[in-house]
């Protein structure tokens, strides 16, 4: 996949239909830097898949930014599972600099991309190469206010590993077009939010079935 070169003004114009009002001034240069790093790496590793160049702004940047109204106010910790190309974690780190963002990616080359993207954007996000729910694993930050996951199947082992790290009112934001994670995962569905331009895709907000860091 090859992405076209864009000036900062061209990038801003393409992002504008999907960018909510009130983004901090430092967000746009960081998001543009993310795009440039994607452009540099996408020709050599499979970050987004075929056809992604045409849908990069609505499907990837836009769907990531759509989560902003669902995030808790004020400072806190956000854990992004399966960060891959930086969606949504890196985008949310740029848009919400008050959040402490940790990007979790087990695949070595994608983890290396995330490290490079964080350096280029000068964001303070942490990048961990770890599989949540597998042992042994590097320690994850705590306490966590919100967990995000896009194009990743949530399993009971993941939820069990995360449960002790979550605040009692923590929320999990899951992007997808199929059914929500079932009760066997230890999660309960709180709300669903359709994504612009899609009949099936939505962000689902979930919580632990048993608040307080212990999954029943």
N, C-alpha and C positions, 0 to 999 in steps of 0.2 A: 504494500500500500504506500502510495506517495501523496503527501499533502502539499498544497501550493504555498509558496512564500507569501506572507501577508505583512504589510506595514502595520504598526500599532493602530493607525486610524482604520485601516481595512479590517483588522481583527475586531476592533470595537464596533464597527458597523455590522459585521456578521453576528456578533454576540447580542447586539442591542435588542432584537425581538424577544430574546429569552432571558435577559438580565432584569431582575426586579429593581425597582427604585430603592435608593438608599444604600447601595453598595459602598463600602469605604473607599476612599480615593486610591489606596494602595492595592485594591483588589484587581483592577484592570491590568496594570503592568504585570502582576503575578500570574494572572490567567493567560496573558499573552506569552509570558515566558514558558508556561506549561505547554502551550500550543507549539512553541518553537522547539521545545525538547521532544515533544511527540513527533514533530516533523523530522527531527534529526535521527530518532531511533526507529521510526515506523518502517523505514525501508529495509531494516536488517532483522527486526524481530516482530513477531505477530502480536501486536498490542491490542488491536481493535477488530480485526477480522475484515473480510472482503466487503466492499461497499460502504465502509465506515466513513470515508472521506466525504461522501454526499450528505451523511446524516450526523456529522460530528457535532455541529452546533445545536440542532434541536434535540438529538437523541442523547448526547453525552454531556455537553456543557449545560444545555437547557434542563435536562432531567435531573442533573445534580443540583442546580440552583433552585429547582422546584421544592427542595426539601427545606429551604431556609425558614419558611413560616412554621415548620414542625419542630424546629430545634428549640431546646430550652433557652430562656433568656439568661444573660449574664455569663460569667466565666464558668468553665467546667471542662471535663475531659470527654473527648469523642474518640471512639475506636472504630476504624474502618476496616472491615474484614474483606480479604481478597481484593486489595486495592488495585492490582493490575496496572492499568494505564493512568490511574489517579482519579477515577470517577467512582464515587462522588468525593472521596476523602480529600484529595488535594484541592479540588474546587471549593469545598466547604472551608478548608483551612484558609484559603485566600479571602473568601467572603466573610468569614467570622474569625478575625484574628484574635478575638478574646478567648476562643476555645483552644485547649491543649489537644492537638490532633495526633493520633498514632496511626500510621498506615501499616497494615499487616498483610504481608504477601509472601507465601512460601516458595514461589518459583524464583530461582536465582536471577535470571536475566530481567524479569520484571521488577524484582526488588532493586537490582542495579539501576534500572531506569528511574525508579522512584527516588533513589538517592541522588541521581543526577538532576532530576527535576526539582527536588527540594533545594539543592544548592543553587540552581539557576534562578529560581523564584525568590530565594532568600527567605522562605517561610521557615517557621520554627518547628514544623512537623517532624516527628520521629518516625523512622522506618524500621520495622522489625521483620526479619525473615523467620517466620514461625508458622506452624500449623496449629490453630487453636483446637484443643481437644485431644491432641496427640502428646504423648509423654516420651522423653522429657522435652520441655520447651522453655525458652527464655521467659523470664517473668514479664507479665503484662502490667501496665500502669493501673493504679487504683486510687480512689474510687472512680468509676465510670458513670457518666450521666446519660450518654447516648451511644448506641452501637449502630453503625450503618453497614449495609451489605447490598451489593448490586450484582446480579447474575451469579449468585452463590446460593447453593442449597444449604439451609440451616438444619443441622442435625442435633439430636439430643446430647451427644457428646460435647458439641460446641457450647450448648446452653449450660450444661453441667459445669464446664470449665469456666464459663464467664460468670455464673451466678454469684460466687463469693466476691467478685470484684465490682458488682453493680451496686449503685445507690438504690435505696428502697423504691424510689419513684423513677428509676431508669427506664428508658424507652429504647426499643429496637426498631429501626426504620429499614424496611425491606422493599427493594424495587423488584418488580417482576410482572409477568402477564399471566402466570398460571395461578393455581390456588394458593392461598396463604398457608404458611406452616401450620400443621395440624396440632391438636392437643398432645400428641405423643412426643412432641419436642419440648414440652414443658412451658409453652408460651400461650398467651391468650390474645386474640385480636381486639384492638381498641377502636381502630378506625381505618378507613381506606380513602385514598385521595387520587382520583384519576389524573393521569399526566396529560398535559396539553398535546393535541394532535394525535392521540392514540385512543382507540376504543377499548383496548384490553389492558394496556400497561398502567400500573398504578404504584403508588407508595403506600405500603401498609405499616401501620404503627402498632407494635405489639409490646407486651410487658410480660415479666415472669408470671407464671401461673400462681406462684406463692411469693409475694413480696417479701423483701428482707434478706435476699441472698440465699434462699433455700428453695430449690425446685421440688415440688411434691412429686 
